[in-house]
Amino acid sequence: MSRFKPACAPVRGFGVMMKESRRPAMHEEPSMKHTTPIAALAGTIVSAALLLAPVAPVQAQEPAIWRAHAPYSQQELDQMLAPIALYPDALLAQVLMAATYPLEVVQAARFMQRNPGLSGDALARAIAPMRWDPSVAALTQFPSVLAMMNEELEWTERLGEAFLAQREQVMDTIQMLRDRAWAAGTLRPNDRQNVIVRDRVYLIETWHPGYYWVPYYNPLIVFGTWWWPAYPPFLWVPPVVYRPPYFPQVYSVGIVWGPVVLVLDSLWSDPLPVWRDRAVVLGTQPVTNVIVTSASAPRPVIWRHDPSHRRHVEYRTPALRDGIPPLFPEKPSRVSPSVQPPRAPDARPLPETRPIPDTRPMPDSRPLPRQQVPVKPPAVVPERTLPRQSLPVAPRQPVPQQMTPRQPAPPQYQQRAPQPQPQREIRQGGQSGGSPRQSWPAQ
């Protein structure tokens, strides 16, 4: 009868029933006289079939409705969540929420690169005009985390959409990874963090409220032997400005710690993952009798995704594109309607229509009194006066004068004095027949 025990162990119910049916009664001795050859042959066949059947992993036996139509497989979720699964709960919640706004993460990371060393109240005043999501603004206090999300931008986008589309599976995967780290001995309480285990639920908190240490670890070491060889997680090496001095120990020990960060209450908003409900709440307050009995006490607020902080970045997952309405709907395209085929004329005779007498009163034909409509004076457009500029004065050129023809002056007549008449001198001579000589006075 011992040959049935290994075969019946993996199957519940059926194996128990089979063992109970084959177990002899207390008042009779075990013998083979009650076993027929047919029953023995059937039992042998069933045992061989159960021994050859592959044993399914424990995770596949768990009922999970959300696994149907999931955008990311379990292998991909283990790969993308391994680098942050061991963060403190509050810091992990900020990373998951900020990953849903990848563009603002890039802007915040570049802002911190341009302003190194900015912290405290000066940091809060500097990022106030940026209008980022509170989770992104809170991560500005951890510039190394922002630098990792900026360098691994593809991973950041996939992580944010997985948290929106498969939030329950994402939070269950984080608990599974913490359970493996606990089994490997790398997740333990120390002077920087407190690990609380309650019914296989792992909580990672800080010893001092408001003080956080960022762990840098090698996912291929802290979780033991990696179980998905085709989906290895990445090991992020921070820049020198953020790298701890003993960072090379991650290749041997597996985990190191960065410097302490004192967070501001105005930027932190107190996020807390609720692992039982698979949700993230904000503004948690200590539960005391005063808060319980007071109706005006602040209550935790469940985090909701705000699509306005996506800044026009489209969702990759079809389930998110169909489930989240667009913040800025597209305008309807101006496309001419399709041409409809003409209708055939109706062959039925039209009903006889009779004119309906118009019973409305006739309008008054008297002219309306002319109203004096005030005419609005035209607006006076002020003349535009150009500013006086000192222009260089060109030398004056002589203006050519038009020559007019001179009129001839009228002739002037000068009266002469009467000339004396020449006197004739009669010379009596000795020549006869000669002509008399005239002598003219000298002038």
BAKOL-539120 format. One record per residue (C-alpha): x, y, z; chain; residue number from 1. Coordinates in steps of 0.2 Angstrom, whole numbers, plus 5000, padded with zeros to 4 digits. Layout:
BEGIN
SITE      x      y      z   chain     n
SITE      X      Y      Z       A   NUM
...
% end
This chain:
BEGIN
SITE      x      y      z   chain     n
SITE   5000   5000   5000       A     1
SITE   5015   5012   5002       A     2
SITE   5016   5014   4983       A     3
SITE   5001   5025   4983       A     4
SITE   5008   5038   4995       A     5
SITE   5019   5047   4983       A     6
SITE   5006   5048   4969       A     7
SITE   4992   5054   4981       A     8
SITE   5002   5068   4989       A     9
SITE   5002   5082   4976       A    10
SITE   4983   5080   4973       A    11
SITE   4971   5085   4987       A    12
SITE   4954   5077   4989       A    13
SITE   4956   5064   4976       A    14
SITE   4972   5057   4985       A    15
SITE   4963   5057   5002       A    16
SITE   4948   5048   4995       A    17
SITE   4959   5035   4987       A    18
SITE   4969   5032   5002       A    19
SITE   4953   5031   5013       A    20
SITE   4946   5018   5001       A    21
SITE   4961   5007   5001       A    22
SITE   4964   5008   5020       A    23
SITE   4959   4992   5028       A    24
SITE   4946   4992   5043       A    25
SITE   4952   4990   5061       A    26
SITE   4944   4973   5063       A    27
SITE   4951   4965   5048       A    28
SITE   4968   4961   5043       A    29
SITE   4976   4968   5027       A    30
SITE   4976   4954   5014       A    31
SITE   4975   4953   4995       A    32
SITE   4960   4942   4995       A    33
SITE   4948   4957   4994       A    34
SITE   4957   4965   4979       A    35
SITE   4952   4959   4962       A    36
SITE   4964   4959   4948       A    37
SITE   4954   4972   4938       A    38
SITE   4955   4984   4953       A    39
SITE   4973   4981   4956       A    40
SITE   4977   4985   4937       A    41
SITE   4966   5001   4938       A    42
SITE   4976   5007   4953       A    43
SITE   4992   5004   4945       A    44
SITE   4987   5014   4930       A    45
SITE   4981   5028   4940       A    46
SITE   4997   5028   4950       A    47
SITE   5008   5029   4935       A    48
SITE   4998   5043   4927       A    49
SITE   5000   5053   4943       A    50
SITE   5018   5050   4944       A    51
SITE   5022   5055   4927       A    52
SITE   5011   5071   4928       A    53
SITE   5021   5087   4930       A    54
SITE   5019   5096   4947       A    55
SITE   5013   5114   4944       A    56
SITE   5020   5128   4955       A    57
SITE   5011   5134   4970       A    58
SITE   5008   5151   4962       A    59
SITE   4999   5143   4947       A    60
SITE   4987   5135   4959       A    61
SITE   4981   5151   4967       A    62
SITE   4965   5158   4960       A    63
SITE   4968   5175   4951       A    64
SITE   4955   5183   4941       A    65
SITE   4965   5198   4936       A    66
SITE   4978   5187   4927       A    67
SITE   4966   5186   4913       A    68
SITE   4969   5200   4900       A    69
SITE   4984   5206   4910       A    70
SITE   4995   5218   4900       A    71
SITE   5011   5212   4909       A    72
SITE   5015   5194   4913       A    73
SITE   5022   5188   4930       A    74
SITE   5039   5187   4923       A    75
SITE   5039   5205   4917       A    76
SITE   5032   5211   4934       A    77
SITE   5046   5202   4944       A    78
SITE   5059   5209   4932       A    79
SITE   5052   5227   4934       A    80
SITE   5048   5227   4953       A    81
SITE   5064   5219   4959       A    82
SITE   5075   5235   4959       A    83
SITE   5063   5244   4971       A    84
SITE   5054   5230   4981       A    85
SITE   5065   5233   4996       A    86
SITE   5063   5251   4997       A    87
SITE   5054   5258   5013       A    88
SITE   5035   5257   5011       A    89
SITE   5033   5276   5010       A    90
SITE   5047   5279   4998       A    91
SITE   5040   5264   4987       A    92
SITE   5023   5272   4987       A    93
SITE   5030   5288   4980       A    94
SITE   5040   5279   4967       A    95
SITE   5024   5269   4961       A    96
SITE   5014   5285   4960       A    97
SITE   5027   5296   4952       A    98
SITE   5030   5283   4938       A    99
SITE   5013   5286   4931       A   100
SITE   5019   5304   4926       A   101
SITE   5035   5300   4917       A   102
SITE   5037   5317   4909       A   103
SITE   5036   5326   4925       A   104
SITE   5049   5314   4932       A   105
SITE   5061   5319   4918       A   106
SITE   5058   5337   4922       A   107
SITE   5061   5335   4940       A   108
SITE   5077   5325   4937       A   109
SITE   5084   5338   4926       A   110
SITE   5079   5352   4938       A   111
SITE   5089   5343   4952       A   112
SITE   5104   5341   4940       A   113
SITE   5104   5360   4937       A   114
SITE   5103   5364   4955       A   115
SITE   5114   5351   4965       A   116
SITE   5114   5353   4984       A   117
SITE   5097   5361   4984       A   118
SITE   5087   5355   5000       A   119
SITE   5076   5360   5014       A   120
SITE   5064   5375   5013       A   121
SITE   5074   5382   4998       A   122
SITE   5070   5366   4988       A   123
SITE   5051   5368   4993       A   124
SITE   5051   5386   4987       A   125
SITE   5060   5382   4971       A   126
SITE   5049   5368   4965       A   127
SITE   5032   5377   4971       A   128
SITE   5030   5386   4954       A   129
SITE   5033   5370   4944       A   130
SITE   5015   5363   4947       A   131
SITE   5021   5345   4948       A   132
SITE   5011   5330   4955       A   133
SITE   5015   5329   4974       A   134
SITE   5023   5312   4972       A   135
SITE   5035   5319   4959       A   136
SITE   5039   5334   4971       A   137
SITE   5042   5323   4985       A   138
SITE   5055   5313   4976       A   139
SITE   5065   5329   4973       A   140
SITE   5072   5325   4990       A   141
SITE   5079   5309   4983       A   142
SITE   5089   5315   4968       A   143
SITE   5097   5298   4966       A   144
SITE   5080   5289   4964       A   145
SITE   5075   5303   4951       A   146
SITE   5091   5300   4942       A   147
SITE   5087   5281   4941       A   148
SITE   5070   5284   4934       A   149
SITE   5076   5297   4922       A   150
SITE   5090   5285   4915       A   151
SITE   5079   5270   4914       A   152
SITE   5064   5279   4907       A   153
SITE   5057   5264   4897       A   154
SITE   5057   5255   4914       A   155
SITE   5048   5270   4922       A   156
SITE   5034   5271   4909       A   157
SITE   5031   5252   4910       A   158
SITE   5031   5252   4929       A   159
SITE   5018   5267   4930       A   160
SITE   5006   5258   4918       A   161
SITE   5008   5242   4927       A   162
SITE   5003   5250   4943       A   163
SITE   4988   5258   4935       A   164
SITE   4982   5243   4925       A   165
SITE   4987   5229   4937       A   166
SITE   4988   5237   4954       A   167
SITE   4983   5221   4964       A   168
SITE   4996   5210   4955       A   169
SITE   5009   5223   4957       A   170
SITE   5007   5224   4976       A   171
SITE   5006   5205   4978       A   172
SITE   5022   5204   4968       A   173
SITE   5031   5216   4979       A   174
SITE   5026   5205   4994       A   175
SITE   5032   5189   4985       A   176
SITE   5049   5197   4982       A   177
SITE   5051   5203   5000       A   178
SITE   5047   5185   5005       A   179
SITE   5061   5178   4994       A   180
SITE   5073   5191   5002       A   181
SITE   5068   5186   5019       A   182
SITE   5071   5168   5015       A   183
SITE   5088   5173   5008       A   184
SITE   5093   5182   5024       A   185
SITE   5095   5199   5016       A   186
SITE   5079   5207   5022       A   187
SITE   5082   5210   5041       A   188
SITE   5079   5224   5054       A   189
SITE   5094   5235   5056       A   190
SITE   5099   5252   5063       A   191
SITE   5091   5260   5047       A   192
SITE   5075   5251   5045       A   193
SITE   5063   5240   5054       A   194
SITE   5055   5225   5046       A   195
SITE   5038   5219   5053       A   196
SITE   5031   5203   5047       A   197
SITE   5012   5200   5050       A   198
SITE   5004   5185   5043       A   199
SITE   5017   5184   5028       A   200
SITE   5015   5202   5025       A   201
SITE   5031   5212   5026       A   202
SITE   5031   5230   5031       A   203
SITE   5047   5240   5030       A   204
SITE   5047   5256   5040       A   205
SITE   5060   5268   5047       A   206
SITE   5065   5269   5065       A   207
SITE   5065   5288   5066       A   208
SITE   5050   5296   5058       A   209
SITE   5055   5307   5043       A   210
SITE   5073   5300   5041       A   211
SITE   5075   5288   5026       A   212
SITE   5090   5279   5019       A   213
SITE   5090   5273   5001       A   214
SITE   5095   5255   4999       A   215
SITE   5107   5251   4984       A   216
SITE   5106   5232   4981       A   217
SITE   5110   5219   4967       A   218
SITE   5093   5210   4963       A   219
SITE   5103   5195   4957       A   220
SITE   5110   5192   4975       A   221
SITE   5097   5198   4988       A   222
SITE   5083   5187   4981       A   223
SITE   5093   5172   4980       A   224
SITE   5095   5163   4963       A   225
SITE   5085   5172   4950       A   226
SITE   5070   5161   4944       A   227
SITE   5067   5169   4927       A   228
SITE   5084   5168   4917       A   229
SITE   5075   5175   4902       A   230
SITE   5069   5191   4912       A   231
SITE   5084   5197   4923       A   232
SITE   5082   5213   4932       A   233
SITE   5094   5227   4930       A   234
SITE   5107   5233   4942       A   235
SITE   5108   5252   4942       A   236
SITE   5124   5260   4946       A   237
SITE   5121   5278   4952       A   238
SITE   5132   5293   4946       A   239
SITE   5147   5297   4955       A   240
SITE   5139   5312   4964       A   241
SITE   5126   5300   4971       A   242
SITE   5136   5285   4973       A   243
SITE   5140   5279   4991       A   244
SITE   5159   5277   4995       A   245
SITE   5157   5258   4998       A   246
SITE   5145   5255   4983       A   247
SITE   5156   5241   4976       A   248
SITE   5150   5230   4990       A   249
SITE   5134   5227   4981       A   250
SITE   5144   5214   4970       A   251
SITE   5148   5204   4985       A   252
SITE   5137   5208   5000       A   253
SITE   5122   5212   4989       A   254
SITE   5116   5228   4998       A   255
SITE   5123   5245   5004       A   256
SITE   5115   5261   5010       A   257
SITE   5115   5279   5005       A   258
SITE   5116   5294   5016       A   259
SITE   5101   5299   5027       A   260
SITE   5088   5310   5020       A   261
SITE   5077   5321   5031       A   262
SITE   5061   5324   5022       A   263
SITE   5050   5339   5023       A   264
SITE   5032   5337   5029       A   265
SITE   5026   5350   5017       A   266
SITE   5032   5339   5002       A   267
SITE   5030   5321   5009       A   268
SITE   5011   5320   5011       A   269
SITE   5013   5304   5022       A   270
SITE   5009   5290   5009       A   271
SITE   5007   5272   5015       A   272
SITE   5003   5256   5006       A   273
SITE   4989   5246   5012       A   274
SITE   4994   5228   5008       A   275
SITE   4978   5220   5013       A   276
SITE   4967   5231   5002       A   277
SITE   4981   5233   4988       A   278
SITE   4979   5252   4988       A   279
SITE   4989   5268   4993       A   280
SITE   4982   5281   5005       A   281
SITE   4989   5298   5008       A   282
SITE   4989   5309   5024       A   283
SITE   4989   5295   5037       A   284
SITE   4987   5301   5055       A   285
SITE   4990   5292   5071       A   286
SITE   4975   5283   5077       A   287
SITE   4970   5289   5095       A   288
SITE   4954   5290   5105       A   289
SITE   4953   5309   5100       A   290
SITE   4954   5305   5082       A   291
SITE   4942   5291   5082       A   292
SITE   4928   5300   5092       A   293
SITE   4930   5316   5083       A   294
SITE   4920   5318   5067       A   295
SITE   4931   5332   5060       A   296
SITE   4947   5322   5061       A   297
SITE   4956   5320   5045       A   298
SITE   4954   5304   5036       A   299
SITE   4966   5295   5025       A   300
SITE   4963   5298   5006       A   301
SITE   4965   5285   4993       A   302
SITE   4977   5290   4980       A   303
SITE   4969   5292   4962       A   304
SITE   4978   5295   4946       A   305
SITE   4977   5312   4939       A   306
SITE   4978   5312   4919       A   307
SITE   4981   5330   4919       A   308
SITE   4999   5327   4925       A   309
SITE   5003   5316   4910       A   310
SITE   5006   5331   4900       A   311
SITE   4999   5324   4884       A   312
SITE   5009   5308   4886       A   313
SITE   4999   5294   4878       A   314
SITE   4996   5277   4887       A   315
SITE   5004   5262   4880       A   316
SITE   4992   5249   4887       A   317
SITE   4976   5247   4877       A   318
SITE   4966   5244   4893       A   319
SITE   4972   5262   4900       A   320
SITE   4968   5270   4883       A   321
SITE   4951   5263   4883       A   322
SITE   4947   5265   4901       A   323
SITE   4954   5283   4905       A   324
SITE   4945   5296   4895       A   325
SITE   4957   5309   4886       A   326
SITE   4959   5325   4895       A   327
SITE   4959   5335   4878       A   328
SITE   4947   5326   4866       A   329
SITE   4952   5328   4848       A   330
SITE   4941   5339   4837       A   331
SITE   4930   5331   4824       A   332
SITE   4938   5330   4808       A   333
SITE   4930   5340   4793       A   334
SITE   4926   5325   4782       A   335
SITE   4913   5327   4769       A   336
SITE   4898   5315   4772       A   337
SITE   4897   5300   4762       A   338
SITE   4886   5301   4746       A   339
SITE   4870   5293   4749       A   340
SITE   4861   5285   4734       A   341
SITE   4846   5294   4728       A   342
SITE   4829   5288   4733       A   343
SITE   4817   5281   4721       A   344
SITE   4802   5293   4718       A   345
SITE   4787   5288   4728       A   346
SITE   4773   5282   4716       A   347
SITE   4759   5284   4728       A   348
SITE   4747   5299   4723       A   349
SITE   4749   5314   4734       A   350
SITE   4734   5319   4745       A   351
SITE   4723   5333   4739       A   352
SITE   4728   5349   4747       A   353
SITE   4716   5364   4749       A   354
SITE   4723   5381   4752       A   355
SITE   4721   5387   4770       A   356
SITE   4713   5404   4772       A   357
SITE   4725   5416   4780       A   358
SITE   4716   5423   4795       A   359
SITE   4731   5434   4801       A   360
SITE   4727   5453   4802       A   361
SITE   4734   5464   4788       A   362
SITE   4749   5474   4793       A   363
SITE   4747   5493   4795       A   364
SITE   4753   5501   4779       A   365
SITE   4755   5518   4788       A   366
SITE   4773   5523   4788       A   367
SITE   4781   5523   4805       A   368
SITE   4787   5539   4812       A   369
SITE   4805   5543   4808       A   370
SITE   4816   5542   4824       A   371
SITE   4830   5553   4826       A   372
SITE   4844   5540   4829       A   373
SITE   4859   5548   4837       A   374
SITE   4874   5547   4825       A   375
SITE   4889   5542   4833       A   376
SITE   4903   5554   4828       A   377
SITE   4917   5545   4820       A   378
SITE   4932   5541   4831       A   379
SITE   4946   5553   4829       A   380
SITE   4961   5543   4825       A   381
SITE   4976   5552   4834       A   382
SITE   4990   5556   4822       A   383
SITE   5005   5547   4824       A   384
SITE   5020   5558   4827       A   385
SITE   5037   5552   4824       A   386
SITE   5050   5557   4836       A   387
SITE   5061   5571   4829       A   388
SITE   5077   5565   4823       A   389
SITE   5092   5576   4820       A   390
SITE   5096   5572   4802       A   391
SITE   5111   5578   4793       A   392
SITE   5108   5594   4783       A   393
SITE   5114   5593   4765       A   394
SITE   5122   5609   4758       A   395
SITE   5110   5620   4748       A   396
SITE   5112   5618   4730       A   397
SITE   5110   5634   4719       A   398
SITE   5094   5635   4711       A   399
SITE   5097   5638   4692       A   400
SITE   5087   5653   4687       A   401
SITE   5077   5652   4671       A   402
SITE   5084   5664   4658       A   403
SITE   5071   5675   4650       A   404
SITE   5075   5683   4634       A   405
SITE   5078   5701   4635       A   406
SITE   5067   5713   4626       A   407
SITE   5076   5725   4614       A   408
SITE   5075   5742   4621       A   409
SITE   5066   5755   4610       A   410
SITE   5078   5765   4600       A   411
SITE   5082   5782   4608       A   412
SITE   5083   5797   4596       A   413
SITE   5095   5811   4601       A   414
SITE   5092   5828   4594       A   415
SITE   5106   5835   4586       A   416
SITE   5109   5853   4585       A   417
SITE   5107   5861   4568       A   418
SITE   5123   5861   4559       A   419
SITE   5128   5877   4551       A   420
SITE   5127   5877   4532       A   421
SITE   5143   5878   4524       A   422
SITE   5147   5895   4516       A   423
SITE   5151   5896   4498       A   424
SITE   5166   5906   4494       A   425
SITE   5167   5913   4477       A   426
SITE   5184   5915   4471       A   427
SITE   5187   5926   4457       A   428
SITE   5201   5920   4447       A   429
SITE   5209   5921   4432       A   430
SITE   5203   5905   4425       A   431
SITE   5188   5906   4414       A   432
SITE   5176   5894   4413       A   433
SITE   5182   5886   4429       A   434
SITE   5171   5880   4443       A   435
SITE   5170   5890   4459       A   436
SITE   5180   5882   4473       A   437
SITE   5171   5879   4489       A   438
SITE   5180   5880   4506       A   439
SITE   5173   5871   4521       A   440
SITE   5176   5877   4539       A   441
SITE   5187   5865   4549       A   442
SITE   5177   5856   4561       A   443
% end
